[in-house]
Amino acid sequence: MTGRVAIVTGAARGIGAATAQRLAADGFAVAVLDLSESDAKDTVTAIEAAGGRALAVGADVGDAEQVQAVVDRIAAELGPPVVLVNNAGVTRDNLLFKMTDEDWDLVMHVHLRGSFLMTRAAQKHMIEAQWGRIVNLSSTSALGNRGQANYATAKAGLQGFTKTLAIELGKFGVTANAIAPGFIVTDMTKATAARIGQEWEPYVAARAAAIPVARAGRPEDIAHTVSFLVSEGAGFVSGQVLYVAGGPRA
């Protein structure tokens, strides 16, 4: 993969940072995108310290003008992007009767609109190269989760988006797949524990006890899965939703 360029959104921390670092280790030049460029710099520093090549960029993925500008900048400074990992996300959890319009709209703005805009801007470069990989981050919450009507809807929507991309872009050598993580130890899941009033360590232990492999997931578990899906060897895998949850999910 040396010389190819990947974009990872929401890459300042957690799953996004781990994925950016893994792709850099695989030989990609990586555009590390987060809401602000300064937030992305720690991930870039880690990549460069390991001998990789990376660029910190900032954009609101739900803003069409910012997205086009940042993809143009990446193409100019790193090279045309042929891998896109749509990982950027937010949660605004609440029960339906307490959920505000703003809670709903922000989650859709980042997850669905953001993935659409980033993909629309990046696919041009993939089609020109006649090779590309798109990986969208869904979630086991797509199957339904109390207090997450907005998040569950967005993550389910990304699965339909993924399957449609696979159909439309396949003839250009572009694959599209989704990863649906289960319980992963990140700042986002820590915020969930705090929201429901549970201490972090007991919360992790309880969640791990319900997982067949008997441990919580790590960001690196998802990064390894992305690494496979964007590889040459995964060229016949497209339109799939892979649940990475330590056990079976439908």
C-alpha positions, 0 to 999 in steps of 0.5 A: 500500500506504499504511496496510497493515501487514506483518510480517517475521520474522527481520528484524534482519539479512540478507534479513529486514532488506532485506525490511522496508526494501523494504516500508516503502519501498512504503508499508507500516507494518512490524512488524520481528520478531526473537527479541528486540525489541532485535535488531530496533531497528536495522532500525526505525531505518533504516526511520524514517530513510527516512521509514517507519513501523515497530515493533520486536517480539520473540518466539520464533516457535515459541512459540504464546503469544508469537506470539499476544501479538505479533500482538495487539500489532502489530494494536493499535499498527500496525494489523491485519496483512495481509502476513506474510513468514515469514523467520525461520530458523536452521541447525544443519548436520551430516551425518546421522550426526552430527546431534543430536535438538536440531539437528533439533528446533530447525530444525523449531521455527523454520522449520515450527512458527514459520511455522505459528504466525505464519500461524495468528495473522495470517490472521484479520486477512487474512480480516477484510480480505478481502485478504492476502499470505503469503510463506514463505522456502524455499530451493534446499536444499529440493532436497537439500543435503549436511549439511542434512537438517534444513534441507532437510526444513524448507524443502521442508515450507514449500513444501507448507505454502504450496500448502495455504495458497493452496488454503484461503485463496484464496477470502478474497482471500489469496495464499500464495507461497514464495521459494526463494533460492539463494546469498545473501551473509548472515551465515548463509552466512558461517557455512556457509563457516566450518563447512566450513573455507573462507575467505569471499571465495574461497568467494563467488567459487567459488559465484558462478562456478557461477551463470549470472548470474555473481554471488552473490545479495544480500538486496535480490534477495529483497526485490524479489521479496517486493515483487512477490508482496505487490503488488496486481498479484500477486493472481493469483499464488498457491501458487507456489514461485519460485526466485531463484537466478540461474539455473534450478532445478527 
